[in-house]
Amino acid sequence: MFSRIHGSFSAILTLTLLFLVSQSFSRNTCGTDRLFQNIRAYRENPELEKKALARATIPCPAESFYDTVYSKKTEHFQIFYTISGPNQTTEEFIDSVASSAEFAYKIYATQLGMLPPLGSSRAFHYQQEVEAGLYPIEVIDIDQMRGTQFYLGGKCHGCYGLMIPDDDDPSKSELFMDNDFRYTPEYNATKDTLMVGGKKCIYDIADQELMNEAHGYSYADQWEKGIRVTAFHELYHAVQIRYLDMTSYMTFWFEASASGMEEILAPEIDDYFAYLPLMSQSVGTPLDNMIQDYGAGIFLLYLHNHVEKNFDKLIWESFAKEPNKILNVHLDKIARKKNLSMDSIFHDFSTRLAFSGKRSGFVDSTEWIDDDEKDWPEFLHITIDDNRQFTPHLQNFAYQYYAYGRPSVENFTGRVSVASYRGETAEIVSVTSSNAADSLYIALSGNPSVDSISWIFSRFGENTLPTIIKDSTLRAYPVPWRRGDLCFTPLPLGKKFLEIRNRRGDLVTREKYEAATHCINEDRVKKLLTPGVYRFRAGSRGKTQDFIVIY
């Protein structure tokens, strides 16, 4: 069984633990998720913990690097800190921590009505007793945290802070805040020495600054902003574990929703921008399968801004009842209780996301997910040659965008919209059936006032587009044909082929088909058909329809 070890710490792993599956943790991260991965690994395989304890040695215990410990009490918090040594901070820094923590507490517990964080009775690093009813916050150099090798598999090298659960009650916790938003480099760190009882205690100097990538400033300089973003993120973790024991269960929503909450409480800081470039190139990847969970916090921004302010509270309450279920199940249940469709909600999110970055100017700002959407990177649109047919496929909880092209959606699972661009505006139309996709393509591709089109696909569940034939008139498109695929629709499923004849009535080709729409690629069209007027029909009998070939 995993245990928190107080006093002199006797376990160090010299290399990153194998059960971290070689995952790379970048700078500007939260250490909490990393800690929980280790806790779960120890629980699943106690031998890992025993081996770590057996191999470890520590020349100087954690208390060698701090002297007098001070504390500041507020209505809900007790903040522990020192003013000398590698963990030193200032009174102004501590006052800012207190202010940000109380602000976050008010939002989470009062405005959103969520369960408040419950604190451990003893401060883990500084080994101080916590006053009953207060939540402990320890301000330290995160890379100097007691037992960092054991808990995190090594130094964080860039963590703002972390939340660590209590030994005896996983719904209780405490928060660690970095003392100056500087961290130790992974390689070639500068060393310093403290003399403790005549013994040399060597440590790495934290001389690398955490940066705000959105606006280019250092959190070491603008530490009050670093405090705010860290307090809002880590205290939200302390709220989340009131609902779900993260030492036993795992969900990507743990980090994603905490990242989104940063933006809700501190919209001017934009720390989450750092994770959007990679996410913008991962279009087609499910939200719960991103390389980094932080960027998916924009889905919380959408739920908060466009569905319901306390939607995330409902999510965590649902997790508390069914901790083994994935987020999609909880989302669907919440939506159904409110007589909403989660498929529609997720498609609305996907549609708004399609207009990020430089595309944001094509729609009114009320259609943005968040006020910052204009500053996000543009999410990838796959470019398809005009008139070329493509077949979209998506996993659950994913979205995809295509510029141009003609989609074949007879077997598509999910929702579809098409955006047509005219000058400086875009018009978005929902595709309600596979037949409607063909009709919209014909109408938009043949409209001279339309500059371009793009297709928006999303999939939340297992719903498929219906195939509805409202217009039984056979037609070819595009007409006149100049390039790209030549298509015929709606073809009756009771027949097996279509005939194409020239103007004299001579048979040019019989094309087998298996769906309501059949297309012939450009090379084959040019091989079969010279410029001129042609007629086609389904089967060998019935009325024919004219079409024109020009090239």
C-alpha positions in Angstrom: 0.0 0.0 0.0 1.3 3.4 -0.9 2.1 5.7 2.0 3.3 9.2 2.5 6.6 9.1 4.4 7.3 11.9 6.9 10.6 12.7 8.6 13.8 11.7 6.9 12.9 10.3 3.5 14.7 7.1 2.7 13.5 6.4 -0.9 15.0 7.7 -4.1 14.7 6.4 -7.6 17.9 7.2 -9.5 16.1 7.0 -12.9 12.6 7.9 -14.0 10.4 4.9 -13.0 9.5 2.4 -15.7 5.9 2.7 -14.9 5.9 6.3 -16.2 6.1 4.6 -19.6 8.8 7.0 -20.7 6.3 9.9 -20.9 8.0 13.2 -21.3 6.7 16.0 -19.1 7.3 19.4 -20.5 8.0 22.7 -18.7 5.1 24.7 -17.5 3.1 21.8 -16.1 1.2 20.7 -13.1 2.9 18.0 -11.1 -0.3 16.5 -9.7 -1.1 14.2 -12.6 2.5 12.9 -12.6 2.2 12.2 -8.9 -1.1 10.3 -9.3 0.4 8.1 -12.0 3.1 7.1 -9.6 0.6 6.4 -6.7 -1.6 4.2 -9.0 1.5 2.4 -10.2 2.6 1.6 -6.6 -0.9 0.4 -5.7 -1.0 -1.9 -8.8 2.5 -3.3 -8.1 3.7 -2.9 -4.5 7.1 -4.5 -5.5 8.0 -1.3 -7.3 7.6 0.7 -4.1 9.7 -1.9 -2.2 12.5 -1.9 -4.7 12.6 1.9 -4.7 12.9 2.0 -0.9 15.6 -0.7 -0.9 17.8 1.2 -3.4 17.4 4.7 -2.1 19.9 6.8 -0.1 19.7 10.5 0.8 22.8 12.4 1.9 20.9 15.3 3.4 17.2 15.1 4.5 14.7 17.8 3.4 14.9 19.7 6.6 18.6 20.4 6.0 17.5 23.0 3.4 15.2 25.1 5.5 15.3 26.7 9.0 12.5 28.7 10.6 9.1 28.0 9.2 6.5 30.8 9.3 2.8 30.6 8.7 0.0 33.0 7.6 -3.6 32.2 8.4 -6.6 33.4 6.4 -10.3 32.5 6.7 -9.8 29.1 4.9 -6.0 28.6 4.6 -2.8 28.3 6.5 0.3 29.1 4.4 3.7 27.8 5.4 6.9 29.4 4.2 10.5 30.3 4.9 12.5 33.5 4.2 16.0 31.9 3.8 17.6 29.1 1.9 16.6 27.6 -1.4 12.9 27.7 -0.4 12.9 31.3 0.6 10.1 33.7 -0.4 8.8 37.2 0.7 5.9 38.5 2.7 4.5 40.1 -0.5 4.5 36.8 -2.3 2.7 35.1 0.6 0.1 37.9 0.7 -0.6 37.3 -3.0 -0.9 33.5 -2.4 -3.5 34.2 0.4 -5.5 36.5 -1.8 -5.6 34.2 -4.8 -6.5 31.2 -2.7 -9.4 32.9 -1.0 -10.7 34.2 -4.4 -10.6 30.6 -5.8 -12.3 29.2 -2.7 -15.1 31.8 -3.1 -15.7 30.9 -6.8 -15.6 27.1 -6.4 -17.4 26.7 -3.1 -19.8 29.7 -3.1 -20.5 30.7 -6.7 -20.3 27.3 -8.3 -21.6 25.5 -5.2 -18.9 22.8 -5.4 -17.5 20.9 -2.4 -14.7 22.9 -0.8 -11.2 21.5 -0.5 -10.4 19.6 2.7 -7.0 20.0 4.1 -4.5 17.5 5.7 -3.8 17.9 9.4 0.0 18.1 8.9 2.1 20.0 6.4 4.1 17.4 4.5 7.3 19.2 3.5 7.7 21.6 6.5 6.4 19.0 9.0 4.1 21.5 10.7 0.7 20.9 12.4 -2.3 22.6 10.5 -4.9 24.4 12.5 -8.2 22.5 12.4 -10.5 23.6 9.6 -7.8 25.3 7.5 -6.4 24.1 4.3 -2.5 23.9 4.1 -0.5 25.6 1.4 3.3 25.2 1.4 5.5 27.6 -0.6 8.7 25.8 -1.5 11.1 25.2 -4.4 9.1 22.4 -6.0 12.3 20.6 -7.1 13.3 20.5 -3.4 10.0 18.9 -2.2 10.5 16.2 0.3 10.4 12.8 -1.5 10.2 14.3 -5.0 12.1 11.4 -6.6 9.7 8.9 -5.0 6.5 10.8 -5.7 7.3 12.2 -9.1 9.9 9.9 -10.4 12.4 12.8 -10.5 12.4 16.5 -10.2 9.6 18.4 -12.0 12.0 20.7 -13.9 9.2 23.2 -14.5 6.1 22.5 -12.3 4.2 25.6 -11.0 3.0 23.5 -8.1 1.1 20.4 -7.2 -1.6 19.0 -5.0 -0.8 15.9 -2.9 -3.5 13.7 -1.3 -3.6 12.7 2.3 -2.4 9.3 3.5 -5.6 8.3 5.3 -8.3 10.1 3.3 -7.8 10.7 -0.4 -10.5 13.4 -0.4 -8.1 15.5 1.8 -5.1 17.2 0.4 -2.6 20.1 0.5 -1.2 22.4 -2.1 2.4 23.2 -3.0 3.2 26.5 -4.7 6.6 27.2 -6.2 8.4 29.9 -4.3 9.7 32.0 -7.2 8.6 30.2 -10.5 12.2 29.2 -11.3 13.2 25.6 -11.8 16.3 23.5 -12.0 17.5 22.4 -15.5 17.5 18.7 -16.3 21.2 18.8 -17.3 24.2 20.7 -16.2 22.5 22.3 -13.2 24.5 24.9 -11.2 25.3 23.5 -7.7 25.3 25.2 -4.4 26.2 24.0 -0.9 24.8 24.5 2.6 26.7 23.5 5.7 24.4 21.6 8.1 26.0 20.4 11.4 29.4 20.4 9.8 28.2 18.4 6.8 28.0 19.6 3.2 24.6 19.5 1.6 24.7 20.1 -2.1 21.6 21.0 -4.1 20.8 22.2 -7.7 20.1 25.9 -8.1 16.7 26.8 -9.6 17.8 29.4 -12.2 15.5 28.6 -15.2 12.4 30.9 -15.4 8.9 29.7 -16.1 7.5 31.7 -19.0 4.1 32.8 -20.1 4.3 31.8 -23.8 1.1 33.7 -24.8 2.5 37.1 -23.8 6.2 36.5 -23.5 6.8 37.5 -19.9 8.5 35.6 -17.1 6.5 34.4 -14.1 9.7 35.0 -12.1 9.2 38.7 -12.8 5.4 38.8 -12.8 5.0 36.3 -10.0 1.6 37.5 -8.9 0.2 36.1 -12.2 2.1 32.8 -11.7 0.5 32.6 -8.2 -3.0 33.2 -9.6 -2.8 30.6 -12.3 -1.3 28.0 -10.0 -3.7 28.6 -7.1 -6.7 28.4 -9.5 -5.4 25.2 -11.1 -4.2 23.3 -8.0 -7.1 24.2 -5.8 -9.5 23.0 -8.4 -7.7 19.6 -8.2 -8.4 19.8 -4.4 -12.0 20.3 -5.2 -12.1 17.5 -7.8 -10.8 14.8 -5.4 -13.7 15.6 -3.1 -15.7 13.8 -5.8 -13.3 11.3 -7.3 -10.4 9.4 -5.8 -7.7 10.1 -8.3 -5.4 7.7 -6.5 -7.6 4.9 -7.8 -9.3 6.3 -10.9 -8.0 8.2 -13.9 -9.7 10.6 -16.3 -8.1 13.1 -18.7 -10.8 15.6 -17.5 -8.8 16.0 -14.3 -6.2 18.2 -15.9 -8.3 19.5 -18.8 -11.0 21.0 -16.6 -8.4 22.5 -14.2 -6.8 24.1 -17.2 -10.1 25.5 -18.4 -10.9 26.8 -15.0 -7.7 28.9 -15.1 -9.0 30.8 -18.1 -12.4 31.3 -16.5 -11.0 32.8 -13.3 -8.0 34.6 -14.9 -8.8 35.3 -18.5 -5.9 37.8 -19.0 -3.2 35.2 -18.3 -3.8 32.8 -21.1 -1.3 30.1 -19.9 -3.3 27.5 -21.7 -2.2 29.0 -25.1 1.0 27.0 -24.8 -0.9 23.8 -25.4 -3.1 24.8 -28.3 -0.6 24.7 -31.2 -0.1 21.0 -30.8 -3.8 20.4 -30.3 -4.6 22.4 -33.4 -2.6 20.0 -35.5 -4.2 17.0 -33.8 -7.5 17.4 -35.5 -9.2 14.0 -35.8 -7.8 12.9 -32.4 -10.4 12.3 -29.7 -10.3 14.9 -26.9 -9.6 12.2 -24.4 -6.6 10.9 -26.3 -4.6 14.1 -26.8 -0.8 14.0 -26.1 -1.4 16.7 -23.4 -4.7 17.0 -21.5 -4.3 20.8 -20.8 -5.4 22.0 -24.2 -8.7 20.1 -24.0 -9.7 22.6 -21.3 -11.2 24.7 -24.1 -14.1 22.2 -24.0 -14.8 23.3 -20.5 -14.7 26.9 -21.7 -17.4 26.0 -24.2 -19.6 24.2 -21.7 -19.2 27.1 -19.2 -19.8 29.9 -21.7 -22.5 28.3 -24.0 -24.3 25.6 -22.1 -24.4 26.1 -18.3 -22.1 27.8 -15.8 -22.1 24.9 -13.3 -21.9 22.2 -15.9 -18.6 21.0 -14.6 -20.0 20.6 -11.1 -22.6 18.3 -12.6 -19.8 16.3 -14.3 -17.9 15.8 -11.0 -21.1 14.9 -9.1 -21.7 12.3 -11.8 -18.2 10.9 -11.4 -18.8 10.6 -7.7 -21.8 8.3 -8.3 -20.1 6.2 -11.1 -16.3 6.6 -10.8 -15.6 3.7 -13.3 -17.4 5.5 -16.2 -15.6 7.6 -18.8 -16.4 11.3 -19.3 -18.6 10.6 -22.4 -21.0 8.6 -20.3 -21.3 11.3 -17.7 -21.8 14.0 -20.4 -24.5 12.1 -22.1 -26.4 11.4 -18.8 -26.3 15.1 -17.8 -27.5 16.2 -21.3 -30.4 13.8 -21.3 -31.6 14.9 -17.9 -31.7 18.4 -19.3 -33.5 17.2 -22.5 -30.4 18.1 -24.5 -28.5 16.1 -27.1 -24.8 15.6 -26.4 -24.2 14.9 -30.1 -25.6 18.3 -30.9 -23.7 20.0 -28.1 -20.4 18.5 -29.2 -21.1 19.4 -32.8 -21.8 23.0 -31.8 -18.4 23.0 -30.0 -16.7 21.5 -33.0 -18.3 24.1 -35.3 -17.3 27.0 -33.2 -13.7 25.6 -33.0 -13.5 25.5 -36.8 -13.5 29.3 -36.7 -10.4 29.8 -34.5 -7.5 32.1 -35.3 -7.6 33.9 -38.6 -11.0 32.2 -39.5 -12.6 33.9 -36.5 -13.4 37.1 -38.5 -15.8 35.2 -40.7 -18.3 34.8 -37.8 -19.7 37.1 -35.1 -17.7 37.1 -31.9 -20.8 35.7 -30.1 -20.1 32.5 -32.0 -16.6 32.1 -30.6 -16.0 29.5 -27.8 -14.2 32.2 -25.8 -13.2 35.8 -26.2 -9.6 34.6 -26.9 -10.6 32.4 -29.9 -9.3 35.0 -32.3 -5.8 34.6 -30.8 -5.8 30.8 -31.0 -4.1 29.0 -33.8 -6.3 28.0 -36.7 -7.3 24.4 -36.3 -6.2 22.2 -39.2 -8.4 22.0 -42.3 -7.4 19.2 -44.6 -7.5 20.5 -48.2 -9.2 18.3 -50.8 -9.1 19.1 -54.5 -12.4 20.7 -55.6 -14.9 18.1 -56.8 -12.9 15.3 -55.4 -14.8 12.8 -53.3 -13.5 11.9 -49.8 -14.9 9.6 -47.0 -14.6 10.9 -43.5 -14.1 8.6 -40.5 -14.0 9.6 -36.9 -13.6 8.0 -33.5 -15.9 9.0 -30.6 -15.2 12.4 -29.1 -13.4 13.7 -32.1 -13.9 16.4 -34.8 -12.4 16.9 -38.3 -12.4 19.7 -40.9 -12.0 19.6 -44.7 -11.6 22.5 -47.1 -13.3 21.9 -50.4 -14.1 18.4 -51.7 -17.3 16.4 -51.9 -17.9 14.1 -48.9 -19.4 10.6 -49.1 -21.3 10.4 -45.9 -23.7 7.4 -46.5 -21.9 5.4 -43.8 -20.6 8.3 -41.7 -21.3 8.2 -37.9 -21.6 11.6 -36.4 -22.8 15.1 -37.3 -22.0 17.2 -40.4 -22.2 20.9 -41.3 -20.9 22.9 -44.3 -19.6 26.4 -44.2 -19.8 28.6 -47.3 -17.5 31.6 -47.5 -18.7 34.7 -49.2 -16.4 37.8 -49.0 -15.8 38.4 -45.3 -18.6 36.2 -43.9 -19.3 32.5 -43.6 -22.7 30.8 -43.6 -23.0 27.5 -41.7 -25.7 25.0 -42.7 -26.4 21.7 -40.9 -26.3 18.6 -43.0 -29.4 16.6 -42.0 -29.0 13.6 -44.3 -26.6 12.0 -46.7 -28.8 13.2 -49.5 -28.6 16.8 -48.1 -24.8 16.6 -48.3 -25.0 15.9 -52.0 -27.6 18.6 -52.6 -25.6 21.2 -50.6 -22.4 20.4 -52.5 -24.2 20.8 -55.8 -25.8 24.1 -54.8 -22.7 25.6 -53.2 -20.1 24.4 -55.7 -22.1 25.8 -58.6 -22.8 29.1 -56.9 -20.6 31.9 -58.3 -21.0 34.0 -55.2 -19.4 31.3 -53.0 -15.7 31.8 -52.7 -15.0 28.5 -51.0 -16.6 25.8 -48.7 -15.4 23.7 -45.8 -16.9 20.7 -44.1 -17.2 20.2 -40.4 -17.5 16.7 -38.9 -17.9 15.6 -35.4 -18.7 12.4 -33.6 -19.8 12.0 -30.0 -21.8 8.8 -30.0 -23.1 6.2 -32.5 -25.7 8.3 -34.4 -25.5 8.0 -38.2 -26.9 10.4 -40.8 -30.1 9.2 -42.3 -30.3 8.7 -46.1 -33.4 10.6 -47.1 -34.3 10.9 -50.8 -36.6 13.9 -50.9 -36.0 14.6 -54.6 -36.3 11.5 -56.8 -35.1 13.4 -60.0 -31.9 11.9 -61.2 -29.1 14.5 -61.8 -25.5 14.7 -62.7 -23.1 17.1 -61.0 -21.3 19.3 -61.5 -23.0 20.5 -64.6 -21.4 21.4 -66.9 -18.5 19.1 -66.0 -15.0 20.5 -66.4 -12.8 18.7 -63.9 -12.9 16.5 -60.8 -15.3 13.6 -60.2 -18.5 13.3 -62.3 -21.3 12.2 -60.0 -24.9 10.9 -60.4 -27.6 11.0 -57.7 -30.1 10.0 -56.3 -29.8 6.5 -57.8 -32.5 4.0 -56.9 -31.1 1.1 -54.8 -33.2 -1.4 -56.6 -31.1 -1.2 -59.7 -27.5 -2.2 -60.2 -26.1 0.0 -62.9 -26.5 3.3 -64.7 -26.2 3.9 -68.5 -24.5 6.8 -70.2 -25.3 7.4 -73.8 -24.2 10.0 -76.3 -26.5 12.4 -78.0 -27.2 9.9 -80.8 -28.3 7.3 -78.2 -25.2 5.1 -78.5 -24.2 3.3 -75.3 -21.0 4.7 -73.9 -20.7 2.8 -70.7 -22.6 0.9 -68.0 -21.4 1.8 -64.5 -22.2 -0.5 -61.6 -23.2 1.3 -58.4 -24.0 0.2 -54.8 -25.1 3.5 -53.2 -27.4 6.4 -53.8 -24.6 8.4 -55.3 -22.0 7.1 -57.8 -19.0 9.0 -59.0 -16.5 8.5 -61.9 -13.0 10.0 -61.4 -11.6 12.6 -63.7 -9.2 10.4 -65.6 -11.9 7.9 -66.5 -14.3 10.7 -67.5 -11.8 12.0 -70.0 -11.1 8.5 -71.3 -14.8 7.7 -71.9 -16.3 11.1 -72.7 -15.3 13.7 -75.2 -16.8 17.2 -74.8 -20.5 17.3 -75.7 -24.0 16.5 -74.5 -24.7 13.1 -72.9 -27.7 11.4 -71.3 -27.9 9.0 -68.4 -30.4 6.8 -66.6 -30.5 4.2 -63.9 -30.9 0.7 -65.4 -31.7 0.0 -69.1 -35.2 1.5 -69.1 -36.8 4.8 -68.1 -36.4 8.5 -68.7 -32.9 9.9 -69.3 -31.4 13.1 -68.0 -29.0 15.3 -69.9 -25.6 16.5 -68.8 -22.7 18.4 -70.5 -19.0 17.7 -70.6 -16.6 20.6 -71.3 -12.8 20.5 -71.1 
